[in-house]
Amino acid sequence: MGKLQPKIEVFERRAGGVGQIQIEHLKDASLESIKMYAKITVFPFSSIGLHQHIEDTETYTIISGQGIYTDENFEYPVKTGDCLFCGKNQSHAIANPFDEDLVFFALITKN
């Protein structure tokens, strides 16, 4: 396996959120059970809107910053070191209402 060259994408209003996020994809195509492994930056005063995972699950590991995580209908603060899980057929969102970047690893696995 060769060295992975990350693909970086920037999105506006991702999943109905506000502002801008950046996704740096970190997986190669040989990892079939993994739909996405990426480093995500939610820029200040931005968010990823509430969305559902139908046929997969997603785990976030916060590596810097702080934010507000929505798990179904519950909101709570998150910070560096927190690990969050969204199961199959569940919904989640994350917001950064602060003035520094919120950065986390996101892992989506197929079921």
Residue pairs with C-beta under 8 A, 6 or more apart in sequence:
1 28
1 30
4 26
4 27
4 28
6 24
6 25
6 26
7 24
7 25
8 22
8 23
8 24
8 25
9 22
9 23
9 25
10 20
10 21
10 22
10 23
11 20
11 21
11 22
11 23
12 19
12 20
13 19
13 49
14 21
14 47
14 48
14 49
15 48
15 49
15 50
15 51
15 93
16 49
16 50
16 51
17 46
17 47
17 48
17 49
17 93
17 95
18 45
18 46
18 47
18 49
19 42
19 43
19 44
19 45
19 46
19 47
20 43
20 46
21 40
21 41
21 42
21 43
21 46
21 48
22 40
22 41
22 43
23 38
23 39
23 40
24 38
24 39
24 40
24 41
25 36
25 37
25 38
26 37
26 38
26 39
26 105
27 34
27 36
27 37
27 38
31 37
32 110
33 109
33 110
34 107
34 108
34 109
34 110
35 56
35 108
35 109
35 110
36 106
36 107
36 108
37 105
37 106
37 107
37 108
38 105
38 106
39 63
39 103
39 104
39 105
39 106
40 48
40 60
40 103
40 104
40 105
40 106
41 101
41 102
41 103
42 48
42 65
42 67
42 94
42 95
42 96
42 101
42 102
42 103
42 104
43 96
43 101
44 96
44 98
44 99
44 100
44 101
45 96
45 97
45 98
45 99
46 95
46 96
47 93
47 94
47 95
47 96
48 93
48 94
48 95
49 93
50 70
50 91
50 92
50 93
51 91
51 92
51 93
52 89
52 90
52 91
53 86
53 87
53 88
53 89
53 90
53 91
53 92
53 108
54 88
54 89
55 88
55 110
55 111
56 88
56 108
56 109
56 110
56 111
57 85
57 86
57 87
57 88
57 108
57 109
57 111
58 85
58 86
58 92
58 106
58 107
58 108
58 109
59 83
59 84
59 85
59 86
59 106
59 107
60 69
60 82
60 83
60 84
60 85
60 94
60 104
60 105
60 106
61 82
61 83
61 84
61 104
61 105
61 107
62 78
62 79
62 80
62 81
62 82
62 83
62 84
62 102
62 103
62 104
63 80
63 103
63 104
63 105
64 80
64 100
64 101
64 102
64 103
65 79
65 80
65 96
65 98
65 100
65 101
65 102
65 103
66 77
66 78
66 79
66 80
66 96
66 98
66 100
66 102
67 77
67 78
67 94
67 95
67 96
67 97
67 98
67 102
68 75
68 76
68 77
68 78
68 94
68 95
68 96
68 97
69 75
69 76
69 77
69 78
69 82
69 84
69 92
69 93
69 94
70 91
70 92
70 93
70 94
70 95
71 84
71 86
71 90
71 92
72 90
72 91
72 92
78 84
78 94
84 92
86 92
88 111
94 102
94 104
96 102
